[in-house]
Amino acid sequence: MHPLYWVDDLVGLDARRKELSLPPIREYLQMEMMVKFCAAMAK
């Protein structure tokens, strides 16, 4: 399985998620599309 690696948020995207109409990171990682992608990468 491939782990998720932490990256530096140089432009402050995480703090601006709501302003940019992006879902919270926890919800994003649980989205069906992301779950399927991660499962496929683990194979």
mmCIF file as gemmi writes it, N, C-alpha and C atoms, coordinates in Angstrom:
data_model
loop_
_atom_site.group_PDB
_atom_site.id
_atom_site.type_symbol
_atom_site.label_atom_id
_atom_site.label_alt_id
_atom_site.label_comp_id
_atom_site.label_asym_id
_atom_site.label_entity_id
_atom_site.label_seq_id
_atom_site.pdbx_PDB_ins_code
_atom_site.Cartn_x
_atom_site.Cartn_y
_atom_site.Cartn_z
_atom_site.occupancy
_atom_site.B_iso_or_equiv
_atom_site.pdbx_formal_charge
_atom_site.auth_seq_id
_atom_site.auth_asym_id
_atom_site.pdbx_PDB_model_num
ATOM 1 N N . MET Axp A 1 ? 0.846 -1.181 0 1 0 ? 1 A 1
ATOM 2 C CA . MET Axp A 1 ? 0 0 0 1 0 ? 1 A 1
ATOM 3 C C . MET Axp A 1 ? 0.887 1.239 0 1 0 ? 1 A 1
ATOM 4 N N . HIS Axp A 2 ? 0.486 2.249 -0.734 1 0 ? 2 A 1
ATOM 5 C CA . HIS Axp A 2 ? 1.244 3.487 -0.806 1 0 ? 2 A 1
ATOM 6 C C . HIS Axp A 2 ? 0.734 4.455 0.262 1 0 ? 2 A 1
ATOM 7 N N . PRO Axp A 3 ? 1.604 4.94 1.124 1 0 ? 3 A 1
ATOM 8 C CA . PRO Axp A 3 ? 1.17 5.9 2.14 1 0 ? 3 A 1
ATOM 9 C C . PRO Axp A 3 ? 0.97 7.288 1.54 1 0 ? 3 A 1
ATOM 10 N N . LEU Axp A 4 ? 0.188 8.098 2.208 1 0 ? 4 A 1
ATOM 11 C CA . LEU Axp A 4 ? 0.057 9.498 1.822 1 0 ? 4 A 1
ATOM 12 C C . LEU Axp A 4 ? 1.164 10.273 2.516 1 0 ? 4 A 1
ATOM 13 N N . TYR Axp A 5 ? 1.884 11.08 1.785 1 0 ? 5 A 1
ATOM 14 C CA . TYR Axp A 5 ? 2.977 11.843 2.35 1 0 ? 5 A 1
ATOM 15 C C . TYR Axp A 5 ? 2.558 13.285 2.579 1 0 ? 5 A 1
ATOM 16 N N . TRP Axp A 6 ? 2.94 13.835 3.722 1 0 ? 6 A 1
ATOM 17 C CA . TRP Axp A 6 ? 2.657 15.218 4.059 1 0 ? 6 A 1
ATOM 18 C C . TRP Axp A 6 ? 3.519 16.12 3.181 1 0 ? 6 A 1
ATOM 19 N N . VAL Axp A 7 ? 2.952 17.187 2.673 1 0 ? 7 A 1
ATOM 20 C CA . VAL Axp A 7 ? 3.712 18.163 1.884 1 0 ? 7 A 1
ATOM 21 C C . VAL Axp A 7 ? 3.529 19.539 2.505 1 0 ? 7 A 1
ATOM 22 N N . ASP Axp A 8 ? 4.499 20.397 2.301 1 0 ? 8 A 1
ATOM 23 C CA . ASP Axp A 8 ? 4.396 21.77 2.79 1 0 ? 8 A 1
ATOM 24 C C . ASP Axp A 8 ? 3.305 22.502 2.019 1 0 ? 8 A 1
ATOM 25 N N . ASP Axp A 9 ? 2.491 23.257 2.716 1 0 ? 9 A 1
ATOM 26 C CA . ASP Axp A 9 ? 1.401 24.024 2.11 1 0 ? 9 A 1
ATOM 27 C C . ASP Axp A 9 ? 1.889 25.46 1.945 1 0 ? 9 A 1
ATOM 28 N N . LEU Axp A 10 ? 2.754 25.672 0.975 1 0 ? 10 A 1
ATOM 29 C CA . LEU Axp A 10 ? 3.428 26.965 0.808 1 0 ? 10 A 1
ATOM 30 C C . LEU Axp A 10 ? 2.478 28.114 0.48 1 0 ? 10 A 1
ATOM 31 N N . VAL Axp A 11 ? 1.355 27.837 -0.175 1 0 ? 11 A 1
ATOM 32 C CA . VAL Axp A 11 ? 0.433 28.917 -0.557 1 0 ? 11 A 1
ATOM 33 C C . VAL Axp A 11 ? -0.77 29.02 0.378 1 0 ? 11 A 1
ATOM 34 N N . GLY Axp A 12 ? -0.804 28.218 1.444 1 0 ? 12 A 1
ATOM 35 C CA . GLY Axp A 12 ? -1.885 28.296 2.425 1 0 ? 12 A 1
ATOM 36 C C . GLY Axp A 12 ? -3.217 27.763 1.928 1 0 ? 12 A 1
ATOM 37 N N . LEU Axp A 13 ? -3.175 26.779 1.035 1 0 ? 13 A 1
ATOM 38 C CA . LEU Axp A 13 ? -4.402 26.221 0.477 1 0 ? 13 A 1
ATOM 39 C C . LEU Axp A 13 ? -5.309 25.652 1.553 1 0 ? 13 A 1
ATOM 40 N N . ASP Axp A 14 ? -4.739 24.943 2.506 1 0 ? 14 A 1
ATOM 41 C CA . ASP Axp A 14 ? -5.568 24.311 3.533 1 0 ? 14 A 1
ATOM 42 C C . ASP Axp A 14 ? -6.376 25.35 4.302 1 0 ? 14 A 1
ATOM 43 N N . ALA Axp A 15 ? -5.777 26.487 4.606 1 0 ? 15 A 1
ATOM 44 C CA . ALA Axp A 15 ? -6.48 27.544 5.344 1 0 ? 15 A 1
ATOM 45 C C . ALA Axp A 15 ? -7.546 28.21 4.477 1 0 ? 15 A 1
ATOM 46 N N . ARG Axp A 16 ? -7.455 28.079 3.161 1 0 ? 16 A 1
ATOM 47 C CA . ARG Axp A 16 ? -8.386 28.738 2.237 1 0 ? 16 A 1
ATOM 48 C C . ARG Axp A 16 ? -9.381 27.773 1.613 1 0 ? 16 A 1
ATOM 49 N N . ARG Axp A 17 ? -9.483 26.543 2.107 1 0 ? 17 A 1
ATOM 50 C CA . ARG Axp A 17 ? -10.365 25.53 1.505 1 0 ? 17 A 1
ATOM 51 C C . ARG Axp A 17 ? -11.809 26.03 1.408 1 0 ? 17 A 1
ATOM 52 N N . LYS Axp A 18 ? -12.344 26.613 2.47 1 0 ? 18 A 1
ATOM 53 C CA . LYS Axp A 18 ? -13.734 27.073 2.461 1 0 ? 18 A 1
ATOM 54 C C . LYS Axp A 18 ? -13.91 28.209 1.452 1 0 ? 18 A 1
ATOM 55 N N . GLU Axp A 19 ? -12.985 29.156 1.47 1 0 ? 19 A 1
ATOM 56 C CA . GLU Axp A 19 ? -13.025 30.296 0.549 1 0 ? 19 A 1
ATOM 57 C C . GLU Axp A 19 ? -13.001 29.828 -0.914 1 0 ? 19 A 1
ATOM 58 N N . LEU Axp A 20 ? -12.285 28.765 -1.182 1 0 ? 20 A 1
ATOM 59 C CA . LEU Axp A 20 ? -12.155 28.24 -2.542 1 0 ? 20 A 1
ATOM 60 C C . LEU Axp A 20 ? -13.215 27.185 -2.873 1 0 ? 20 A 1
ATOM 61 N N . SER Axp A 21 ? -14.182 27.005 -1.98 1 0 ? 21 A 1
ATOM 62 C CA . SER Axp A 21 ? -15.267 26.024 -2.145 1 0 ? 21 A 1
ATOM 63 C C . SER Axp A 21 ? -14.745 24.595 -2.264 1 0 ? 21 A 1
ATOM 64 N N . LEU Axp A 22 ? -13.682 24.291 -1.531 1 0 ? 22 A 1
ATOM 65 C CA . LEU Axp A 22 ? -13.127 22.945 -1.489 1 0 ? 22 A 1
ATOM 66 C C . LEU Axp A 22 ? -13.636 22.258 -0.225 1 0 ? 22 A 1
ATOM 67 N N . PRO Axp A 23 ? -13.932 20.966 -0.299 1 0 ? 23 A 1
ATOM 68 C CA . PRO Axp A 23 ? -14.395 20.264 0.905 1 0 ? 23 A 1
ATOM 69 C C . PRO Axp A 23 ? -13.253 20.136 1.91 1 0 ? 23 A 1
ATOM 70 N N . PRO Axp A 24 ? -13.58 19.979 3.186 1 0 ? 24 A 1
ATOM 71 C CA . PRO Axp A 24 ? -12.54 19.736 4.185 1 0 ? 24 A 1
ATOM 72 C C . PRO Axp A 24 ? -11.719 18.509 3.776 1 0 ? 24 A 1
ATOM 73 N N . ILE Axp A 25 ? -10.44 18.513 4.089 1 0 ? 25 A 1
ATOM 74 C CA . ILE Axp A 25 ? -9.531 17.454 3.653 1 0 ? 25 A 1
ATOM 75 C C . ILE Axp A 25 ? -10.02 16.07 4.084 1 0 ? 25 A 1
ATOM 76 N N . ARG Axp A 26 ? -10.582 15.952 5.265 1 0 ? 26 A 1
ATOM 77 C CA . ARG Axp A 26 ? -11.087 14.654 5.743 1 0 ? 26 A 1
ATOM 78 C C . ARG Axp A 26 ? -12.209 14.154 4.827 1 0 ? 26 A 1
ATOM 79 N N . GLU Axp A 27 ? -13.129 15.035 4.431 1 0 ? 27 A 1
ATOM 80 C CA . GLU Axp A 27 ? -14.205 14.642 3.523 1 0 ? 27 A 1
ATOM 81 C C . GLU Axp A 27 ? -13.654 14.311 2.142 1 0 ? 27 A 1
ATOM 82 N N . TYR Axp A 28 ? -12.707 15.084 1.673 1 0 ? 28 A 1
ATOM 83 C CA . TYR Axp A 28 ? -12.101 14.853 0.358 1 0 ? 28 A 1
ATOM 84 C C . TYR Axp A 28 ? -11.483 13.461 0.269 1 0 ? 28 A 1
ATOM 85 N N . LEU Axp A 29 ? -10.768 13.075 1.32 1 0 ? 29 A 1
ATOM 86 C CA . LEU Axp A 29 ? -10.106 11.772 1.304 1 0 ? 29 A 1
ATOM 87 C C . LEU Axp A 29 ? -11.09 10.612 1.401 1 0 ? 29 A 1
ATOM 88 N N . GLN Axp A 30 ? -12.321 10.893 1.831 1 0 ? 30 A 1
ATOM 89 C CA . GLN Axp A 30 ? -13.328 9.847 1.937 1 0 ? 30 A 1
ATOM 90 C C . GLN Axp A 30 ? -14.245 9.797 0.718 1 0 ? 30 A 1
ATOM 91 N N . MET Axp A 31 ? -14.066 10.711 -0.242 1 0 ? 31 A 1
ATOM 92 C CA . MET Axp A 31 ? -14.904 10.722 -1.443 1 0 ? 31 A 1
ATOM 93 C C . MET Axp A 31 ? -14.695 9.429 -2.225 1 0 ? 31 A 1
ATOM 94 N N . GLU Axp A 32 ? -15.766 8.953 -2.807 1 0 ? 32 A 1
ATOM 95 C CA . GLU Axp A 32 ? -15.729 7.683 -3.542 1 0 ? 32 A 1
ATOM 96 C C . GLU Axp A 32 ? -14.628 7.667 -4.601 1 0 ? 32 A 1
ATOM 97 N N . MET Axp A 33 ? -14.477 8.756 -5.344 1 0 ? 33 A 1
ATOM 98 C CA . MET Axp A 33 ? -13.466 8.826 -6.39 1 0 ? 33 A 1
ATOM 99 C C . MET Axp A 33 ? -12.062 8.619 -5.807 1 0 ? 33 A 1
ATOM 100 N N . MET Axp A 34 ? -11.773 9.263 -4.692 1 0 ? 34 A 1
ATOM 101 C CA . MET Axp A 34 ? -10.448 9.173 -4.084 1 0 ? 34 A 1
ATOM 102 C C . MET Axp A 34 ? -10.217 7.788 -3.495 1 0 ? 34 A 1
ATOM 103 N N . VAL Axp A 35 ? -11.24 7.212 -2.875 1 0 ? 35 A 1
ATOM 104 C CA . VAL Axp A 35 ? -11.123 5.87 -2.295 1 0 ? 35 A 1
ATOM 105 C C . VAL Axp A 35 ? -10.811 4.867 -3.401 1 0 ? 35 A 1
ATOM 106 N N . LYS Axp A 36 ? -11.513 4.957 -4.531 1 0 ? 36 A 1
ATOM 107 C CA . LYS Axp A 36 ? -11.269 4.037 -5.649 1 0 ? 36 A 1
ATOM 108 C C . LYS Axp A 36 ? -9.87 4.232 -6.218 1 0 ? 36 A 1
ATOM 109 N N . PHE Axp A 37 ? -9.414 5.467 -6.337 1 0 ? 37 A 1
ATOM 110 C CA . PHE Axp A 37 ? -8.085 5.751 -6.871 1 0 ? 37 A 1
ATOM 111 C C . PHE Axp A 37 ? -7.009 5.141 -5.956 1 0 ? 37 A 1
ATOM 112 N N . CYS Axp A 38 ? -7.138 5.367 -4.668 1 0 ? 38 A 1
ATOM 113 C CA . CYS Axp A 38 ? -6.143 4.833 -3.72 1 0 ? 38 A 1
ATOM 114 C C . CYS Axp A 38 ? -6.149 3.309 -3.723 1 0 ? 38 A 1
ATOM 115 N N . ALA Axp A 39 ? -7.328 2.707 -3.831 1 0 ? 39 A 1
ATOM 116 C CA . ALA Axp A 39 ? -7.409 1.241 -3.865 1 0 ? 39 A 1
ATOM 117 C C . ALA Axp A 39 ? -6.728 0.699 -5.128 1 0 ? 39 A 1
ATOM 118 N N . ALA Axp A 40 ? -6.917 1.377 -6.239 1 0 ? 40 A 1
ATOM 119 C CA . ALA Axp A 40 ? -6.303 0.949 -7.491 1 0 ? 40 A 1
ATOM 120 C C . ALA Axp A 40 ? -4.783 1.082 -7.42 1 0 ? 40 A 1
ATOM 121 N N . MET Axp A 41 ? -4.279 2.129 -6.778 1 0 ? 41 A 1
ATOM 122 C CA . MET Axp A 41 ? -2.839 2.344 -6.666 1 0 ? 41 A 1
ATOM 123 C C . MET Axp A 41 ? -2.196 1.303 -5.747 1 0 ? 41 A 1
ATOM 124 N N . ALA Axp A 42 ? -2.969 0.758 -4.818 1 0 ? 42 A 1
ATOM 125 C CA . ALA Axp A 42 ? -2.441 -0.228 -3.869 1 0 ? 42 A 1
ATOM 126 C C . ALA Axp A 42 ? -2.255 -1.596 -4.515 1 0 ? 42 A 1
ATOM 127 N N . LYS Axp A 43 ? -2.868 -1.814 -5.655 1 0 ? 43 A 1
ATOM 128 C CA . LYS Axp A 43 ? -2.778 -3.125 -6.329 1 0 ? 43 A 1
ATOM 129 C C . LYS Axp A 43 ? -1.464 -3.292 -7.043 1 0 ? 43 A 1
